[in-house]
Each structure stands twice: as C-alpha cells, then as structure tokens.
C-alpha cells in the first residue's frame, strides 16, 4: 500500500514515527519491490527499551495504515481529468476487473498507469505503460484509447519503412528553415518502460548502451555522459547546446519516470553534435538526428544509420532486440508515441502566417497532417514568426510516409507564406 502511495510519502511518515526506511539490500542498495527495512532512527539520547518500543509501535502503525492504503488503491479512482481518454475508457467495470493485476516485467498496475489523469485535470490522454506487458494485460483500457487517439481500426497492423531511397525531393533550399530535427523512441525487450522500470533494469539498460555506444563508428562515434556525477563544465556545455534533459516535469514525476533521479540516465552525442541518444528519460532511448538548415533527407538518413547501429550493438551486447509490436509498432511508454515514435520537425520563419494569425496556421497544418508549435517546446507557447512544424501522426503510417508528409507540407507552407507576405505588405 505504501509503495503504491509513494516512497517519498513513506519516508515522510517514518520521519514522524522516528523510524528510518530503506531497501532490503543495505543503506545504498536502493528500494525495489514493496519489501522494506524499517529501523529506529535515533541512537543517542534514548534508552534501548525506548528505541525498540518506538520500532514496535511504529511498524504496527505502518502495517495498519498499509492495509487502509491497499483498500483505498482498489477503490474506483476520482479521475480529475474528466475530459481525458482515461475518463472515457476506464469504467468501473473495467477497473474492478483489472485493478488487482500486476504486470510480470515491472510489477505495474492500472492505478500507476492512470496516475496522471487522477492527479491532474489537464490531461488529454492521461495514461502511460510501465512495460510491454501493460499494453497486453490492460488491453481493455489501452486498446480503445489508442484506437481513438490515433484514429486506427481495431484490427490495424503497423508497418515500419525506413528506406531513405523512397523519399521524393527534399526541403526547398530557398525556405527559411533554421534547423531540422528528427527523433524516435526505442525500448529493449525484457526491460520495463520508464514509468515502471525497476532500478536494476534501468541501470542494466544504461550499461548496455554504454557498451554499445563504444562500437559506434565514423560520424556516429562520440561520447556518453552519465547524469550521475556529471562535471559542472560538461553540464554547462550540454545546457548551452540545449541537449540536457532536466528533472521536474510534473507528468514525468507523477507517472513514475523520475524515480531514483538521476541514476541510470545520460546523454550521448557524436563529435559533430548532429546525432544524440537520451538514455532513460521518457523512453529507454530517444534517438535524435539534427542539424542547422533544411536538409530533411540528410537528417533522416543519419537517423536511420544511427538507429540501425544502436540496434546492432545492443543485439551483439545482449542478444535482445527493440520491442516491436505487430499491431502497435515500436513500443513506447506513452501510447501517443506508438508506431513510428517519430517526430520529424523543422524550425521555420513564417512571417506571413504569423500576421495572418496562429489559428489560421493551425487549421492549415491540420489539413496538411502537420502540427505547429512554438520553438520552445510543447508547452512553451508561440511567439514571433518562427515555428516548429512537425508530422502530426505516429501510428498507422510508415516513417517514410511521415517524413514525406513533413517535407511536402513545409514546402507548401513556405509557398503560401510568400503569398501572405505580399497580401500583408511584409
């Protein structure tokens, strides 16, 4: 009960009871599962009898509270994000059927999966998977959410295609594209996903990547920087390069993705800083290809080479492949990223559309299967005339289709923007 309630809350309660909780493998072994070592906190200033009495009374109290918490966790939750897909598809009937189930790989539960929709009132989707098992074991909930979000049928199959030679054309060289970035997520089979991954699994994933990254050659060769024990000069450089991912995102915290921060996490980049891998952030791996300018085809080509090289190295190192589901494509912690897990984006100046109005740009992007946002990320808002334009879809389309859509759509927006500039006298 306390584990599901939160380890930090257990620590705070033990503090009130003059107790100290830790994992069963000693002071620095970390906590895993739901078995704890609970001891007296004090040594000096109290008699032996007082300390043993405190421990007896405190442990009895924790046990009683744990029983109540277990009961509470099986009650149908109050889903604060009332308009979310979770609120629509997690019915009392489904909850009662699934709420006691724990997944095999990461010990994940439906309560953990929907924690963000329960905690916050601003979620659209509101659910995360703690391992590949979550998608299968809680399919009664995940399947309808995924089908509705991605607009796919119940019997749809995902096809991956990363054959760069099939791309037609490229970004218009005259378009004011500042930079191009394409990323995918990947997860190694047999380990949990970030919301549910155990501490041992997370460290094992990191070690696998550390060893695999040493085998990357040519323009992909580079250095892995673990977040734990990172030197200040390295940290500052990664911040200046906008490469460093930070803690503190409420969604990642509530969903369980920031447990044991920053252990087992890190960043790899090549010497040219055009190929990056984030390790154990929202997904086990976020593989990223980027560069200044609008050579979308070149950026995608490097991404494909990078994905293949990392997959090959991981396979040689562990005998394991990336999780690939015939129905849902590459497995990610967030169901909105299923399929390709790919976001292909450019930063482009569109002064004509900026003058015409953001709502017009949003509507036009919708028609072109694109998604506009500000250049400071998903929740950063839009300012000025520089926009981040990316593919809207992830699942139900191949990688080639999505990159082609982005190239064609951005070229179209650029041509239309020139006309709008004339219209507004820019």
C-alpha positions in Angstrom: 0.0 0.0 0.0 2.7 2.4 0.9 4.7 1.6 -2.2 1.8 2.5 -4.4 1.1 5.6 -2.3 4.7 6.7 -2.9 8.1 6.0 -1.4 8.6 9.7 -0.5 5.3 9.6 1.4 6.5 6.6 3.3 9.8 8.3 4.2 7.8 11.4 5.5 5.6 9.1 7.6 8.6 7.2 9.0 10.1 10.6 10.0 7.0 11.4 12.0 7.3 8.0 13.7 11.0 8.3 14.4 11.8 5.5 12.0 14.0 5.1 9.0 13.0 3.1 5.9 15.4 1.7 3.3 15.7 -1.1 0.8 16.5 -4.6 1.9 20.0 -4.5 0.4 21.5 -2.0 2.8 21.9 1.7 3.1 22.9 2.4 -0.5 21.2 -0.5 -2.2 18.1 1.4 -3.2 14.5 0.3 -2.8 12.8 -2.2 -5.1 9.5 -4.1 -4.9 7.5 -3.4 -1.8 9.7 -5.0 0.9 11.4 -2.5 3.3 13.9 -2.5 6.1 12.3 -0.3 8.8 14.5 0.6 11.8 14.7 3.1 14.7 16.0 6.4 13.6 17.8 7.5 16.8 20.8 6.1 18.7 21.8 8.6 21.3 19.6 10.2 23.9 17.1 7.3 24.2 17.4 4.0 26.0 17.4 0.7 24.2 13.9 -0.1 25.5 12.6 3.2 24.2 14.1 2.6 20.8 12.7 -0.9 20.5 9.3 0.2 21.8 9.3 3.0 19.2 10.1 0.5 16.5 7.4 -2.0 17.6 4.7 0.7 17.8 5.8 2.4 14.6 5.9 -0.8 12.5 2.5 -1.8 13.8 1.1 1.6 12.9 2.7 1.4 9.3 1.1 -2.0 8.9 -2.4 -0.8 9.8 -2.0 2.2 7.5 -0.8 0.0 4.8 -4.0 -2.1 4.9 -6.1 1.0 4.6 -3.9 2.3 1.7 -4.3 -1.1 -0.1 -8.1 -0.9 0.2 -8.1 2.7 -1.0 -6.0 1.8 -4.0 -8.6 -0.7 -5.1 -11.4 1.8 -4.9 -12.5 3.3 -8.2 -10.5 6.5 -8.5 -11.6 10.0 -8.9 -10.3 10.9 -12.4 -9.7 14.6 -12.2 -9.0 14.9 -16.0 -12.7 14.5 -16.6 -12.5 15.1 -20.4 -9.5 12.7 -20.9 -9.5 9.5 -22.8 -8.8 7.8 -19.5 -12.1 9.2 -18.0 -13.9 7.9 -21.1 -12.4 4.4 -21.2 -11.6 3.5 -17.6 -15.1 2.4 -16.5 -15.9 1.0 -13.0 -16.5 -2.4 -14.7 -13.0 -2.4 -16.3 -11.4 -1.0 -13.1 -12.9 -3.8 -11.0 -11.7 -6.4 -13.5 -8.1 -5.1 -13.7 -7.2 -3.1 -10.6 -5.7 -6.0 -8.7 -3.5 -7.2 -11.6 0.3 -6.6 -11.5 2.4 -7.0 -14.6 5.2 -9.5 -14.8 8.2 -7.4 -16.1 7.9 -4.3 -13.9 5.1 -5.0 -11.4 3.0 -2.3 -12.9 -0.7 -1.7 -12.1 -3.6 0.1 -13.7 -3.6 2.6 -10.9 0.0 3.6 -11.7 -0.8 3.7 -15.4 -3.5 6.3 -15.0 -1.9 8.3 -12.1 -1.6 11.5 -14.2 -5.3 11.5 -15.1 -6.2 11.0 -11.5 -3.7 13.6 -10.2 -4.2 16.4 -12.8 -7.2 18.0 -14.5 -5.4 18.9 -17.8 -4.6 15.5 -19.4 -5.9 14.7 -22.9 -4.7 11.1 -23.0 -3.6 10.6 -19.3 -2.2 7.1 -19.4 1.3 5.5 -19.5 2.6 1.9 -19.8 5.1 0.6 -17.3 6.3 -2.3 -19.6 5.2 -4.0 -22.8 3.0 -6.3 -20.7 0.9 -3.2 -19.7 -0.4 -2.9 -23.3 -1.4 -6.6 -23.3 -2.6 -7.1 -19.7 -4.6 -3.8 -19.6 -5.7 -4.1 -23.3 -9.3 -3.5 -22.3 -8.3 0.1 -21.4 -5.3 0.7 -23.7 -6.8 -0.6 -27.0 -9.8 1.8 -27.2 -7.6 4.7 -26.1 -5.0 4.0 -28.7 -7.6 3.5 -31.4 -9.4 6.7 -30.6 -6.2 8.8 -30.3 -4.6 7.6 -33.5 -7.7 7.1 -35.5 -7.0 3.4 -36.3 -9.3 0.4 -36.5 -9.3 -2.4 -34.0 -7.6 -4.8 -36.5 -5.0 -2.4 -37.8 -1.4 -3.5 -38.2 1.6 -1.2 -38.1 4.2 -1.2 -40.9 7.7 0.3 -40.5 9.6 1.5 -43.5 12.9 3.5 -43.3 14.1 3.1 -46.8 15.6 6.6 -47.5 15.7 6.0 -51.2 11.9 6.1 -51.3 11.8 9.8 -50.3 10.8 12.2 -53.2 12.5 15.5 -53.2 13.7 17.5 -50.2 13.1 20.7 -48.3 13.0 23.7 -50.6 16.5 25.3 -50.2 15.0 28.8 -50.5 12.7 28.2 -47.5 13.9 30.0 -44.3 14.4 26.7 -42.3 16.7 27.4 -39.4 17.1 23.7 -38.3 15.8 20.2 -38.8 15.4 17.5 -36.1 14.0 14.0 -36.3 13.7 11.7 -33.2 12.4 8.3 -32.4 12.0 6.3 -29.2 13.2 2.8 -28.8 13.0 0.2 -25.9 14.9 -3.0 -25.4 12.8 -6.1 -25.0 12.8 -7.7 -21.5 13.1 -4.4 -19.5 10.4 -2.2 -18.1 9.4 1.2 -19.7 10.3 4.4 -17.8 7.1 4.6 -15.7 7.6 1.1 -14.3 11.2 0.2 -14.9 13.0 -1.1 -11.8 16.2 0.4 -10.6 18.2 -2.7 -11.6 16.6 -2.7 -15.1 17.3 1.0 -15.6 21.0 0.5 -14.7 21.2 -2.6 -16.9 19.8 -0.5 -19.9 22.3 2.2 -19.2 25.2 -0.3 -19.1 24.0 -2.0 -22.3 24.0 1.4 -24.0 27.4 2.4 -22.6 29.0 -0.7 -24.1 27.0 -0.5 -27.3 27.9 3.2 -27.8 31.6 2.3 -27.9 31.0 0.4 -31.0 29.5 3.3 -33.0 31.9 4.3 -35.8 32.5 7.1 -38.3 30.3 10.1 -38.0 28.2 8.4 -35.3 31.1 7.9 -32.9 31.0 10.0 -29.8 30.9 10.2 -26.0 28.3 9.1 -23.4 27.8 11.5 -20.5 26.0 9.9 -17.4 23.9 12.4 -15.4 25.2 10.9 -12.2 28.5 12.6 -11.2 28.5 14.9 -14.2 31.2 17.5 -14.1 29.9 21.1 -14.0 31.8 22.1 -17.2 30.2 19.2 -19.1 26.7 20.0 -17.6 27.1 23.7 -18.6 28.1 22.8 -22.2 25.2 20.3 -22.6 22.8 23.1 -21.3 24.3 25.6 -23.7 23.8 23.1 -26.6 20.2 22.5 -25.5 20.9 18.8 -25.2 20.4 18.2 -21.4 17.1 16.9 -20.2 16.1 18.0 -16.8 14.0 16.7 -13.8 11.0 18.5 -12.5 8.3 17.8 -15.2 5.1 17.1 -13.1 3.8 14.5 -15.6 7.1 12.6 -15.5 7.2 12.7 -11.7 3.6 11.5 -11.1 3.8 8.8 -13.8 6.9 7.4 -12.0 9.5 8.3 -14.7 11.7 10.3 -12.3 12.2 7.7 -9.6 15.9 7.3 -8.5 16.8 10.5 -10.4 19.4 11.0 -11.9 20.8 7.4 -11.6 20.9 5.3 -14.8 20.4 8.3 -17.1 22.6 10.1 -19.5 23.2 11.6 -22.9 25.3 10.5 -25.9 26.3 12.7 -28.8 28.7 12.4 -31.7 31.6 14.8 -32.2 29.6 17.0 -34.7 26.6 17.2 -32.3 24.3 16.0 -35.0 23.4 12.6 -33.5 22.2 12.2 -29.9 20.8 9.5 -27.7 19.0 10.3 -24.5 19.1 7.3 -22.2 16.3 6.5 -19.7 14.3 9.7 -20.0 10.6 9.3 -21.1 11.7 6.2 -23.1 14.7 3.9 -22.6 16.2 5.5 -25.7 15.4 8.7 -27.6 17.5 8.6 -30.7 17.8 12.0 -32.3 19.3 13.4 -35.6 19.6 17.1 -36.1 21.5 19.9 -37.9 21.2 23.5 -39.0 19.4 24.2 -42.2 16.7 22.2 -44.1 18.3 19.1 -45.4 15.5 16.8 -44.1 16.6 13.9 -46.3 20.2 14.1 -44.9 18.9 14.3 -41.3 16.6 11.3 -41.8 19.4 9.3 -43.5 21.7 9.8 -40.5 18.9 8.9 -38.1 18.3 5.6 -39.9 22.0 4.8 -39.8 22.1 5.6 -36.1 19.1 3.5 -35.2 20.5 0.5 -37.1 23.9 0.9 -35.5 22.5 1.2 -31.9 20.1 -1.8 -32.6 23.1 -3.9 -33.9 25.3 -3.0 -31.0 22.6 -3.7 -28.4 21.9 -7.1 -30.1 25.5 -8.1 -30.1 25.9 -7.0 -26.4 22.7 -8.6 -25.0 21.1 -10.8 -27.7 18.0 -8.6 -27.3 16.0 -6.6 -29.9 14.0 -3.4 -29.7 10.3 -4.0 -28.7 8.3 -4.1 -31.9 4.6 -5.0 -31.7 2.9 -6.1 -34.9 -0.1 -4.1 -34.0 1.3 -1.0 -32.4 4.8 -0.8 -33.9 7.7 0.4 -31.7 6.7 0.2 -28.1 6.9 3.5 -26.1 5.8 4.5 -22.6 3.3 7.0 -23.9 0.6 5.5 -26.2 0.6 8.7 -28.2 4.1 7.8 -29.4 3.3 4.2 -30.5 4.0 3.2 -34.1 7.0 5.0 -35.5 7.6 7.0 -32.3 8.9 9.6 -34.7 8.7 13.3 -34.6 10.2 15.0 -37.7 10.3 18.8 -37.3 11.8 22.0 -38.7 12.1 25.4 -37.2 11.0 27.8 -39.9 10.2 31.5 -40.2 6.6 32.1 -41.5 6.0 35.9 -41.1 3.0 35.8 -43.5 1.2 33.2 -41.4 2.3 35.0 -38.2 0.5 38.1 -39.5 -2.5 36.1 -40.8 -3.0 34.6 -37.3 -1.9 31.5 -35.4 -5.4 29.9 -35.7 -5.2 30.0 -39.5 -1.7 28.3 -39.3 -3.1 25.6 -37.0 -6.1 25.0 -39.3 -3.8 24.8 -42.4 -1.4 22.4 -40.7 -4.3 20.2 -39.7 -5.2 19.9 -43.4 -1.6 19.0 -44.2 -1.3 16.4 -41.4 1.2 18.7 -39.6 1.4 20.1 -36.1 2.7 23.6 -35.4 4.0 24.8 -32.0 6.4 27.4 -30.6 10.1 26.8 -30.8 10.4 26.4 -27.0 8.7 23.0 -26.8 5.2 21.6 -26.4 4.0 23.9 -23.7 6.2 26.9 -24.5 3.6 28.9 -26.5 4.1 30.6 -29.8 5.9 34.0 -30.2 7.3 35.9 -33.2 7.2 34.3 -36.6 9.4 31.3 -36.0 7.5 28.0 -35.7 8.3 24.3 -35.0 6.4 22.3 -37.7 6.2 18.5 -37.4 4.3 15.5 -38.5 1.0 15.0 -36.7 0.8 11.2 -36.8 2.9 8.4 -35.3 0.9 5.2 -35.7 -0.8 3.9 -38.9 1.8 5.4 -41.2 5.4 4.4 -42.0 8.4 6.6 -41.2 8.9 7.3 -44.9 5.3 8.5 -45.3 5.6 10.8 -42.3 8.9 12.4 -43.4 7.5 12.8 -47.0 4.3 14.5 -45.5 6.5 16.8 -43.5 8.8 17.7 -46.5 5.8 18.4 -48.8 3.8 20.2 -46.1 6.6 22.5 -45.1 7.3 23.4 -48.8 3.6 24.1 -49.3 3.5 26.4 -46.1 6.6 28.3 -47.4 5.0 28.9 -50.8 1.7 30.0 -49.2 3.7 32.2 -46.7 5.2 34.2 -49.6 1.7 34.9 -50.9 0.6 36.0 -47.4 3.6 38.3 -47.1 2.6 40.0 -50.3 -1.0 40.3 -49.0 0.1 41.9 -45.8 2.8 44.0 -47.4 5.7 42.4 -45.5 
